[in-house]
Amino acid sequence: MTDNAIPPRPADPAPTSPVPPAVRAASEWSLRLLVIGVGLYVATLLLREFSQIVVPLLVALLLAAMLVPISRRLKRVMPVGLAAGSTVVGVIVLVSALFTLIGQQFSSGFSELTAQLAVGLEQIRDWVRTTFSISDSEFDTYFESFRDSVSSSGNLGKTAADVGLTATHFIAGIFIALFALFFFLYDGPRIWSWLVRLFPRVARSRVDSSGRIAWDQLSAFVRATIIVALVDAVGIALGATILQVPFAFAIGVLVFLFAFIPIVGALLSGAVAVILALVAHGFGVALIMLAVVIGVQQLESHVLQPLLLGHAVSVHPLAVILAIAAGSTVAGIVGALAAVPLAAVVNAVGKHLLLKESEAELEEELEESAEEGSAPAKP
């Protein structure tokens, strides 16, 4: 090295930012959370746009989680396709038989119920006339005015068209759900393998293990929901039997079937029980039946459902209640239906991925320690 060599220039000090580190960290977190929020919002819009496909697939997935054990037992004694088809046909036959039984009970007591209905309507008319001091002529005037206003409504045609369109979508959704259910039972593992292969090769093992954990959580949710629906049906049917409300068994079946429809199902089944009590025995028994329905539903929604579902899906009861409230607010009935299983799946998969990440970090630390010849630090 010569004497005339130029010494290296010292590095410039790192520029200091006028923004405090805490503010920078908060802004970065806010930006990332904003991006995540926008992504979730766009995903919600897409799901709503394709709800006629998404909802039947969701129903088929829930049914598959419930029926997979039955299909597996049938596969031991018959081919796979026949086992899946038999399971789907069995579900159709069972639901059809339940609705047929309900229809037969209503039709067998329809004449007696009609006579009781006439008496009940007369009692309601007398109560309204006495309570509000309305004469028969005024009552008839109000009724005619109400009927004319309904008849002259310009939206009846649009309403009828909407109802017809909804019925068409409902029937199409049933067929989509049944076909999807068959293929989930028949070819579920290969469908899942195909979905896993869509991800990068590095992430496939984690995606596969996460999906299996999510399926286990979904199955636990479905089993717990069946227990909750059965308790609802037994409680309300028992109350109807004690009060001698007609069609108590049919009421129980309706409560069990409608329990799988969040919010609306409980309202419809409870309203049927109260109306039958009103028609058969008057206001006193109807109020008692209403108290029974509200009591059973409150016990189910605030005690049984959070505890049972929270234990089955490893989610805190408060999280179950908040998930149902948030789901119904965002997407109505469909959101309430999907909220709890989605919360369970996200919770289980999140724990699984964090555990995988910790295990991977521990393995890297062990490898580095082995190369350096020193003991690894305790995690």
Secondary structure, DSSP 8 states (H G I E B T S, - for coil): --TT-------------SS-HHHHHHHHHHHHHHHHHHHHHHHHHHHHHTHHHHHHHHHHHHHHHHHHHHHHHHHTTS-HHHHHHHHHHHHHHHHHHHHHHHHHHHHHTHHHHHHHHHHHHHHHHHHHHHHHT--HHHHHHHHHHHHHHHHT-TTHHHHHHHHHHHHHHHHHHHHHHHHHHHHHHHHHHHHHHHHHHTS-GGGHHHHHHHHHHHHHHHHHHHHHHHHHHHHHHHHHHHHHHHTT-SSHHHHHHHHHHHTTSTTHHHHHHHHHHHHHHHHHH-HHHHHHHHHHHHHHHHHIIIIIHHHHHHHHTT--HHHHHHHHHHHHHHHHHHHHHHHHHHHHHHHHHHHHHHHHHHHHHHHHHHHHHHHHTS-----
